[in-house]
Amino acid sequence: MTRTADLSDDDLAVLRLISTGLTTEAIARELGMSERTLRRRGRLICDRLGVKTPIEAVVWAVRSRLI
């Protein structure tokens, strides 16, 4: 299984919003979740991709042409 298969449409939406430079608070509000839930989701995305930070996950997604 490739790493792209591990990301849901919701995960990609999170990465898309992170890439815009919005704050955690604004992204959580946009997605209708708490900041804590957003941070947890970001950590899970990073774990799936084998990267250390959400920004690295965004870079990976951009390079993979997913966002």
PENOR-V300628 format. One record per helix or strand of 3 or more residues. SS is the DSSP state (hx for helix, st for strand). FROM is the first residue (numbers start at 1). LEN is the number of residues. If there is no record, write none. Layout:
SS;FROM;LEN + SS;FROM;LEN
//
This chain:
hx;3;4 + hx;9;11 + hx;24;8 + hx;35;15 + hx;54;10
//
